[in-house]
Amino acid sequence: MGILKVLIADGSDDFRLALGNALRGTYSVRSCWGGKEALALLQEYRPDVLVLDLMLPELDGLSLLQAAAAEQLHPM
C-alpha cells in the first residue's frame, strides 16, 4: 500500500495549515476551505481519509457527506 491520501476540509485557515503541516511527510495532504471545493476534490483526489468540519462555507459537512455517498465517493 502506498502513502495514504488525506483531504482536510475546514473553514479555518489556521487549522488547515497546522494540521496539514503536521501530516505532510507522512501522508499526501490536500486541503480546502469550502464544501463545494471539498466535493470536487473528493471526486478528483479520492482521499483515503477526510478530516471534515461540519460547518463549512458553501456546503455544510453533512450535505457534503450525503452528496459523496450518493456519488459513491468512498474508498473501494
Buried (B, 14 or more C-beta within 10 A) or exposed (E): EEEEBBBBBBBEEEBBEEBBEEBEEEBBBBBBBBBBBBBEBBEEBEBBBBBBBEEBEBBBBEBBBEBBEEEEBEEE
